[in-house]
Amino acid sequence: MTETTGTIVALEPEDHTPEGSQRMRSAGKPLAGVEIAILDGEGKPLPVGQVGEIATRSLANMKGYWNLPEASKRTMTEDGWLRTGDAGYLDEDGYVYVHDRVKDMIISGAENIYPAEVESAIFGHPAIAEVAVIGVPDDKWGESVKAVVVLKEGVEASPDEIIAFARTRIAGYKAPRTVDFIEALPRNPSGKILKRELREPYWAGKDRRVN
């Protein structure tokens, strides 16, 4: 992050093994002079293993955004923690696991659902070339999980098939309730999927993007 003046965590060479390990799923441990905490919505630290917003504190962090006091206040806490906007958790050894972007989190029936987990489950389907998961309005649950899928060329799959596949890999309440098919996912020049563009048609006419 620009706000942290660069890298704040790293995965050591000894954590990389040919056969793979749990730690290789992490972003690594904090570098010297860097603190990492997982905060809830009120800015309070969460225990090991619980998902919240990743925050960091070090002498390299910015003091605030130039001439943007409100944005600075949203990003920086009074005691010096910088909110990264990423959702994740710490394990018992201090390794950081990035779970998703906080703004992409879906709240359905009071359950927090992280699109990255759902995307990972769906992406294993042999017919899928690309997938993005978003939250869309739902009158009963507040939001529901929708998968937007790009199929591999010459391959077919039905929404029901993809939903059933996801349910074999993650909890049922996390699986998509609906699936839309498109030719290509919208991306910015650096290749990042523009989920805001995917969400917009479903939220059009609403005053806010939570339900």
Buried (B, 14 or more C-beta within 10 A) or exposed (E): BEBBEEEBBEBEEEBEEEEEEEBEEBBBBBBEEBEBBBBEEEBEEBEEEEBBBBBBBBEBBBEBBEEEEEEBEEBBBEEBBBBBBBBBBBBEEEBBBBBBBBEBBBBBEEEBBBBBBBBBBBBEBEBBEBBBBBBBBBEEBBBBBBBBBBBEEEEEBEBEEBBEBBBEBBEEEBBBBBBBBEEEBBEEEEEEBEBEEBBEEBBEEEEEBEB
